[in-house]
Amino acid sequence: MSRGEEDTAYDWLDTHCEDEGEGELAESPTVVAPTNSGSMRSLKVAPAAANSQPSGATIVQVLDGWLREGSLIHEPTGIAELDKLTGGGPVYGTRWYLAGAPDAGKTALLIQVVHEALRRGVVVGLLAVDEDPDDIVTRFAQRGGHSRTNCEIRDPAVVAQMREALGNLPLRLYDASWTIESAAADLAAFAKQRAQSDPAGHPRGPRAMLAIDSLQTVTCAADVQAEANGRELPEVSAVTVRTRAIRSVATKFRLIAIATSEQGRGSYRSNDPNQQTSALASAKWSGAVEYSARVLIALRPVPNHPDLVELEIAKNKHGPRDRKFHLKIDRATQTLRAVPHDAPQLVRADRDDVAKGRVVTDAAKLVRVLEAKGELNARDLRSEVLAATGIGSDRARAALALLGDAVTSRPGPRNAKLTSLDPQRLPTEVRRALEERK
């Protein structure tokens, strides 16, 4: 059957991929893999009877599917160390997540991976809610050698150079008006059209990547449905349904899906590794990110090195996990490159300084509570401190010990002891911490 005949008989796009993900409904058409392995297309035959009971797959069926589909296709990220550790980069039909603290370089890394894919002819859709299209194009222009100043002045001759360098990249930008599902469907149709118009340049069919920035700010069909019903999904539920939507479209359209995600504060609030939440746990939110990711990458800024980022591969279905290396960010050109870095180990004195600093911070928080509430009995003080700051009893006792005579007490009703604050007796370091936080 010719390509044109195929398109007439089966004029929709579907896929086979490494991770088929969630099963489809019983009345969904049966998927049959085509002979041109690696293509984004699979052929659909007549739907099964609505009342038929689907049966589980056998090992032989899975192995036969491997033979029909052929070798998995990796797309390099352009970062040699990352490609080496992941077997060559992301695979079509799978999901990568880039988790990190604020300003850890998540979007910069995402754009670099996207740009590398575009250069290789992969069609990319960038569903970006955290940044405007102007900001995204500015990043690409900087990567092409233009300064941010050029992007602000917008001299016609310079803009013409940008158009010449960037205008032919197969990129589509999607803003907050698009859901994960609608952006993926539009991208898949665009990729299919490009492949059909240039069969020689696409010997294995369409290739597409959906990049999402970020998981916490985009929406999916479930978000829209909840809003239509007059409610908003809680954050954990929202992350869960969006992660499921990403998995669904990656499988359905055989897209490479890469999304950024915020890490929990526990992963970066301390410079002491012993006080940090693991990368896998900090990115998991509801558990959906951890379970769905084929590769989960954690990014952390390196203390005292503003342009250095630690990259940790926390989960890796394509190679070893728990591997770390460092990336240097050139903010002028929006590029990242792997560099050697020997992270200094915290010595005992450093750890003592970290612990003391935390006690000072806790004491300042406790002062704020006493200033706001006035006199409190011991039970109410514990409750108010926990509610306002999250500080447990052990840390609260350490903070009270540091405050010393600044915290006074007197007898109250029913033998209760009422605690209050004498601001004139605050220790110098606590007073300084309060001033810094004004």
Secondary structure by P-SEA (a helix, b strand, c coil): ccaaaaaaaccccccccccccccccccccbbbbcccccccbbbbcccccccbbbbbbcaaaaaaaaaaacbbbbbbcccaaaaaaacccccccbbbbbbbccccaaaaaaaaaaaaaaaabbbbbbbcccccaaaaaaaaaaaacccaaaaaaccaaaaaaaaaaccccbbbbbcccccaaaaaaaaaaaaaaaaaaccccccccbbbbbbbccccccccaaaaaaaaacccccaaaaaaaaaaaaaaaaaaaccbbbbbbbccccccccccccccccccccccccccccccccbbbbbbbccccccbbbbbccccccccccccbbbbbcccccbbbbbbbbcccccaaaaaaaaaaaaaaaaaaaaaaaaacccccaaaaaaaaaaaccccaaaaaaaaaaacccbbbbbccccbbbbbbccccccaaaaaaaaaac
